[in-house]
Amino acid sequence: METKAPNTKAKLTCGHEFCGDCIQKWAKRESSCPLCRKTFDSYRYKGKTVKVEQKKQGNSLMELVVITTTEFLECEEYREHLRGEVLEKKPGVTLLLLCIYRALQILAEDENREEFANTDLDGAIATAEELLELIEEA
């Protein structure tokens, strides 16, 4: 977020800032900060207060990890950040991507897919594959 333009940031009541598009998607499923878990009923985005419907807390840790991983892989700025780290050959990024990719493959298996039917696992897998191809090319 350091390089984001101020008009694209969304600020939660706890003070944490995120990509506006990403937090909009997050708020459809969760009403707590992805970092500190403090609940919020609104956030500031593009100079306006956006109200959020309170969600039932209680998603399993696995659900939160899957939701967070797939939604952040959907975020173009996060993907670009990962691409940059791949191309710079930052330590640990290859292992991180391999772990994410394998975890998504396991979740997409028939016996697991039903539990995550509302999650775009295929899209996240495709994004992870694109990033892994960069590793092979680098």
C-alpha positions in Angstrom: 0.0 0.0 0.0 3.0 2.4 0.4 2.9 3.2 -3.3 -0.9 3.3 -3.7 -2.6 6.6 -4.6 -4.6 8.0 -1.6 -7.9 7.7 -3.5 -7.5 3.9 -3.9 -7.0 3.1 -0.3 -9.8 2.1 2.1 -9.3 2.8 5.8 -11.0 0.6 8.4 -12.1 1.9 11.8 -9.1 0.2 13.4 -6.8 2.3 11.2 -5.5 -0.4 8.9 -5.6 0.5 5.2 -6.1 -1.8 2.2 -6.8 -1.8 -1.5 -10.3 -0.5 -1.9 -11.4 -3.2 -4.3 -9.9 -5.9 -2.1 -11.6 -4.7 1.1 -14.9 -4.4 -0.7 -14.7 -8.1 -1.6 -13.5 -9.0 1.9 -16.4 -7.1 3.5 -18.9 -9.2 1.6 -17.8 -12.2 3.6 -16.2 -10.7 6.8 -16.8 -7.7 8.9 -13.5 -7.9 10.8 -10.1 -6.5 9.9 -7.9 -9.0 8.0 -4.9 -8.0 10.2 -6.1 -7.3 13.7 -9.6 -9.0 13.5 -11.3 -6.0 15.0 -14.9 -5.8 13.7 -16.0 -2.9 11.7 -19.4 -1.7 10.4 -18.0 0.9 8.0 -14.8 2.0 6.3 -13.6 5.1 4.5 -13.1 4.8 0.7 -12.7 7.6 -1.8 -13.8 10.2 0.8 -17.0 8.4 1.7 -18.1 6.2 4.5 -19.1 2.7 3.2 -21.5 0.8 5.5 -20.9 -2.9 6.0 -23.4 -5.5 7.0 -22.2 -7.3 10.1 -21.3 -10.9 9.4 -21.5 -13.9 11.7 -18.1 -14.6 13.1 -17.0 -18.2 13.3 -15.5 -19.1 10.0 -12.9 -21.8 10.5 -9.3 -20.9 10.2 -9.2 -22.9 7.0 -12.0 -21.0 5.5 -10.3 -17.7 6.4 -7.0 -18.8 4.8 -8.8 -20.0 1.6 -10.9 -16.8 1.3 -7.9 -14.6 2.0 -5.6 -16.4 -0.4 -8.0 -16.6 -3.3 -9.2 -13.0 -2.9 -5.7 -11.6 -2.6 -4.6 -13.6 -5.7 -7.5 -11.9 -7.5 -6.1 -8.5 -6.6 -4.0 -7.2 -9.4 -1.7 -5.1 -7.2 -0.9 -8.1 -5.0 -0.2 -10.2 -8.1 2.1 -7.5 -9.4 3.9 -7.4 -6.0 4.4 -11.1 -6.1 5.6 -10.9 -9.8 8.2 -8.3 -8.8 9.4 -10.5 -5.9 9.7 -13.5 -8.3 11.6 -11.5 -10.9 13.9 -10.2 -8.1 14.4 -13.7 -6.9 13.6 -12.7 -3.3 14.3 -15.5 -0.8 11.3 -17.7 0.1 9.0 -16.4 -2.6 9.3 -19.6 -4.7 8.5 -21.8 -1.6 5.6 -19.6 -0.7 4.1 -19.9 -4.2 4.7 -23.6 -4.4 2.9 -24.0 -1.0 0.0 -21.8 -2.1 -0.3 -23.7 -5.4 -0.3 -27.1 -3.8 -2.8 -26.1 -1.1 -5.1 -24.7 -3.8 -4.8 -28.0 -5.8 -5.8 -30.0 -2.7 -8.7 -27.8 -1.9 -9.9 -28.1 -5.5 -10.0 -31.9 -5.3 -13.6 -33.3 -5.6 -13.8 -34.3 -2.0 -12.9 -30.8 -0.8 -14.4 -28.6 -3.5 -17.9 -28.6 -2.1 -16.8 -27.0 1.1 -15.4 -24.1 -0.9 -18.0 -23.9 -3.6 -18.3 -20.1 -3.3 -14.6 -19.6 -3.7 -12.9 -19.2 -7.1 -10.3 -21.9 -6.6 -9.8 -22.3 -10.4 -9.0 -18.7 -10.8 -6.6 -18.7 -7.9 -4.9 -21.8 -9.3 -4.5 -20.2 -12.7 -2.9 -17.1 -11.1 -0.5 -19.3 -9.0 0.4 -21.2 -12.2 1.2 -17.9 -14.0 3.5 -16.8 -11.2 5.2 -20.2 -11.1 5.9 -20.0 -14.8 7.7 -16.8 -14.1 10.0 -18.7 -11.7 10.8 -21.2 -14.4 11.6 -18.5 -16.8 13.7 -16.5 -14.4 
